[in-house]
Amino acid sequence: MQQPILYIIVLHFGDMNDTLACLESIHKCIGNNWRRHICVVNNTGSMPRENVQKGGTEEWIHAPDNLGYAGGMNLGITRALENGADYVLLLNNDVVLHPDALIEFKNGVALGSGKGIWGGTIFFRDQPERIWFSGGIIQTWLGRTQHRRQGELHDEKWEKPMPVDYITGAMLLVSRAVFERAGQLDTSLFLYFEDTEFSLRARRYGFQPTLVPAVRAWHKVGAWQDTESRVRYLYFQTRNRYLVLCGQAPFLKKLTTRFMHVMVFSLWRALKTVVGFKPDAVLEARAILRGLRDSLKNVRGRGEYADV
């Protein structure tokens, strides 16, 4: 029996050194349990000045513009499916894999192919023993998401694979069947909450997002925390939280989630930002309020902050 084909899609945006570190970690992964192909999507809208190949064997796809997370990843997903991929692993370029990661993913897949979506334990790069993501929780009546066990220290005891509400897009393994039945990532969101929306949609088609805790990786959280990145995050995170978690909710749930979205996650958050006298507080508060405005108006796509 032939080994399954695994396409690993790395979305390049930001620091080329992060991308090269990610690629190096993939090449160091041990075991021949997949037929691996690596595809890097250059989502900067321009050719990196560095020699992007660096002598490697990766395929590079150059997006014509910054297409956002979903748009960039979809370029790689389409290429993977065209070339017969059985599984696709989506990676942020600032994620570094443990050498056992692909073996542990394969072990997790073997437990049940009907699950369709898998993730692992992701640690902070600057605090290598402290957990950043260990499964996503959706608090439906509050209209918010939460990372399970975030901030906890790893206790050396791996939990068993378990169902979770969603898997982060920083490291997301997906079977071909999910894409064929549920479609690809939602480009109308442009940035943030695409992973949550994708997991929710896959669940409606009968797939179960599953955490495989023994899969380890490290994420350079906050790699782009300059002013422009911060205001972009606040706008899309405010807007897309509502579009994904609240906009299609049943009537009673919509009342509670809309109240939380408007009063707590938007107005109160903007007020705290201004009162806190943070640098660039006015810019950040404006991004939150415009995210609120556009969420209630069902504005999708790039929005005014895509190119900030």
C-alpha positions in Angstrom: 0.0 0.0 0.0 1.3 3.4 -0.9 2.0 6.0 1.8 -0.5 8.9 1.8 0.6 12.2 0.1 1.0 15.0 2.5 1.3 18.6 1.2 2.8 21.0 3.7 1.7 24.6 3.0 3.8 27.4 4.6 2.3 30.9 4.3 5.2 33.3 3.9 4.5 36.8 5.2 6.8 39.0 7.3 10.3 37.9 8.2 12.1 35.5 5.8 14.2 34.2 8.6 11.0 32.9 10.3 10.0 31.1 7.0 13.5 29.5 6.6 13.4 28.3 10.3 10.0 26.8 9.7 11.2 25.0 6.5 14.3 23.7 8.3 12.2 22.2 11.1 10.0 20.4 8.5 13.1 18.9 6.8 14.3 17.7 10.2 11.1 15.8 10.9 11.9 12.2 11.1 10.2 9.1 9.7 9.0 8.2 6.2 5.4 7.8 7.1 4.2 10.3 4.4 5.1 11.1 0.9 5.9 14.8 1.6 5.7 17.8 -0.6 6.4 21.3 0.7 4.8 24.4 -0.9 5.5 27.9 0.2 3.0 30.6 -0.7 4.7 34.0 -0.8 1.8 36.2 0.3 3.7 39.5 0.4 2.6 40.6 -3.1 6.2 41.0 -4.2 9.2 38.8 -4.7 11.4 38.6 -1.5 14.8 40.1 -2.0 16.5 37.1 -0.6 17.1 34.0 -2.6 14.0 32.2 -1.5 15.0 28.8 -2.7 18.2 28.7 -0.5 19.1 25.4 -2.2 15.9 23.7 -0.9 13.4 21.6 -2.7 10.3 23.5 -1.9 7.8 24.7 -4.5 7.1 28.4 -4.3 3.8 30.1 -5.3 3.9 33.9 -5.6 0.5 35.6 -4.9 -0.2 38.7 -6.9 -1.0 40.6 -3.8 -1.5 40.1 0.0 -4.5 37.8 -0.2 -4.9 37.4 3.5 -4.5 34.1 5.4 -7.4 32.4 3.7 -6.6 33.6 0.2 -2.9 32.7 0.4 -3.5 29.3 1.9 -6.2 28.5 -0.7 -3.6 29.0 -3.4 -1.5 26.2 -1.8 -4.5 24.0 -1.0 -5.6 24.2 -4.6 -2.2 23.2 -5.8 -2.1 20.3 -3.3 -5.4 18.9 -4.3 -4.6 19.2 -8.0 -1.4 17.1 -7.3 -3.3 14.3 -5.5 -2.7 15.3 -1.8 -4.4 13.0 0.7 -3.7 15.4 3.5 -2.7 19.1 3.7 -0.9 20.6 6.7 -1.2 24.4 6.9 1.5 26.2 8.8 2.2 29.8 9.7 5.7 30.8 8.7 6.6 31.5 12.3 5.9 28.0 13.5 8.7 25.5 14.2 7.9 21.8 14.3 9.3 19.2 16.7 11.1 16.4 14.8 8.4 13.9 15.9 5.5 16.1 14.8 4.7 14.3 11.5 5.0 10.9 13.1 2.6 11.9 15.9 0.2 13.4 13.3 0.2 10.2 11.4 -0.6 8.3 14.7 -3.5 10.7 15.3 -4.9 10.2 11.9 -4.8 6.4 12.3 -7.2 6.7 15.2 -10.0 7.8 12.9 -10.0 9.1 9.4 -13.6 10.5 9.8 -12.3 13.2 12.1 -10.9 15.1 9.2 -9.1 18.0 11.0 -6.3 17.7 13.5 -4.1 20.0 15.5 -1.4 19.7 18.2 0.1 21.3 21.2 1.7 24.7 20.3 4.1 26.4 22.8 5.3 30.0 22.9 8.7 30.3 21.1 10.0 32.6 23.8 8.7 30.3 26.7 9.3 26.9 25.2 7.6 24.9 28.0 4.5 27.2 28.3 1.4 26.3 26.2 -0.1 28.7 23.7 -2.7 26.4 22.1 -4.0 23.0 23.2 -7.4 22.9 21.5 -9.9 25.6 20.8 -13.0 26.3 22.9 -16.0 28.2 21.5 -18.1 29.9 24.2 -21.3 30.0 22.2 -23.5 32.2 24.4 -20.7 34.8 24.9 -19.7 34.8 21.2 -16.0 34.3 21.9 -13.2 31.7 21.6 -10.6 30.6 24.0 -7.4 28.6 23.8 -7.5 25.6 26.1 -4.7 25.5 28.7 -3.1 28.7 27.4 -0.3 29.8 29.7 0.0 26.5 31.5 3.4 24.8 31.8 3.7 21.4 30.1 3.6 18.7 32.8 5.3 16.0 30.7 2.1 13.9 30.7 0.5 13.8 27.2 -3.2 13.7 27.2 -5.0 11.4 24.8 -6.4 12.7 21.5 -9.6 14.5 22.1 -12.4 16.3 20.2 -12.3 20.1 20.4 -14.3 22.9 19.0 -11.7 24.2 16.6 -8.1 24.0 15.6 -5.9 27.0 15.1 -4.8 27.9 11.6 -1.2 28.2 12.8 -0.9 24.4 12.5 -3.9 22.7 10.9 -3.9 19.3 9.3 -6.8 18.6 7.0 -7.9 15.5 5.0 -8.7 15.8 1.4 -12.3 14.7 2.1 -12.9 17.8 4.2 -12.0 20.2 1.3 -14.0 18.1 -1.1 -17.2 18.2 1.0 -16.9 21.5 3.0 -14.8 23.6 0.7 -11.7 25.7 1.3 -11.1 28.6 3.7 -13.5 31.6 3.6 -11.7 34.4 1.8 -14.4 36.9 2.7 -12.9 37.1 6.2 -9.5 38.0 4.9 -7.7 37.7 8.2 -8.5 36.1 11.6 -11.2 33.6 12.5 -10.9 31.7 9.3 -9.8 28.6 11.2 -12.8 28.9 13.6 -15.2 29.3 10.7 -13.6 26.4 8.8 -13.8 24.1 11.8 -17.5 25.0 12.4 -18.3 24.4 8.7 -16.5 21.0 8.7 -18.4 20.0 11.8 -21.7 20.6 9.9 -20.5 18.1 7.3 -19.8 15.5 9.9 -16.1 16.0 10.6 -14.7 16.4 14.1 -11.7 18.7 14.9 -9.4 16.6 17.0 -6.4 17.6 19.2 -3.4 15.3 19.1 -1.5 16.6 22.1 1.7 14.7 21.4 2.2 16.8 18.2 4.5 19.6 19.3 5.4 22.9 17.7 6.5 26.4 18.8 4.9 29.6 17.6 6.5 33.1 17.6 3.4 34.7 19.1 3.2 38.5 18.6 5.8 38.4 15.8 4.2 41.5 14.1 3.2 43.6 17.1 4.1 47.0 15.6 1.4 49.6 15.4 0.2 48.7 12.0 -0.1 45.0 12.8 -1.8 45.8 16.1 -4.6 48.0 14.5 -5.0 45.5 11.7 -5.5 42.7 14.3 -8.0 44.7 16.3 -10.1 45.6 13.3 -10.4 42.1 11.8 -10.6 40.3 15.1 -13.5 42.6 16.2 -15.3 42.3 12.9 -14.8 38.6 12.2 -15.6 37.4 15.7 -19.2 38.7 15.2 -19.5 37.5 11.5 -18.4 34.0 12.4 -19.8 33.4 15.9 -22.8 35.7 16.2 -24.2 36.7 12.9 -25.9 33.3 12.1 -26.8 32.4 15.7 -30.4 31.5 16.7 -32.6 34.4 17.9 -32.1 34.1 21.7 -28.4 33.4 21.4 -28.0 36.3 19.0 -29.4 38.6 21.6 -26.7 37.6 24.2 -23.8 37.4 21.7 -24.7 40.8 20.2 -24.9 42.4 23.6 -21.5 41.0 24.5 -20.0 41.9 21.1 -21.2 45.6 21.2 -20.9 46.4 24.9 -18.0 44.3 26.2 -15.8 43.2 23.3 -16.1 46.5 21.4 -17.2 49.6 23.3 -15.7 48.6 26.7 -12.5 47.4 25.0 -12.1 50.6 23.1 -12.7 52.7 26.2 -10.1 50.7 28.2 -7.7 51.3 25.4 -8.1 55.0 25.5 -8.2 55.4 29.3 -5.1 53.2 29.6 -3.1 55.9 27.7 -1.3 53.3 25.7 0.8 54.5 22.8 -1.3 54.8 19.7 -4.5 54.3 21.9 -6.6 56.4 19.6 -5.6 54.4 16.5 -6.4 51.1 18.3 -9.7 52.3 19.7 -10.7 53.5 16.2 -9.8 50.1 14.7 -12.1 48.4 17.3 -15.0 50.8 16.7 -14.7 50.4 12.9 -14.6 46.7 13.3 -17.8 46.9 15.3 -19.4 49.1 12.7 -18.5 46.8 9.8 -19.5 43.7 11.7 -23.0 45.0 12.2 -23.2 46.1 8.5 -21.9 42.6 7.4 -18.9 44.1 5.7 -16.6 41.4 4.4 -13.4 41.2 2.4 -10.3 43.3 2.8 -11.9 46.2 4.6 -10.0 49.5 5.1 -7.3 47.9 7.4 -6.0 45.2 5.0 -3.2 47.4 3.8 -2.4 49.3 7.0 
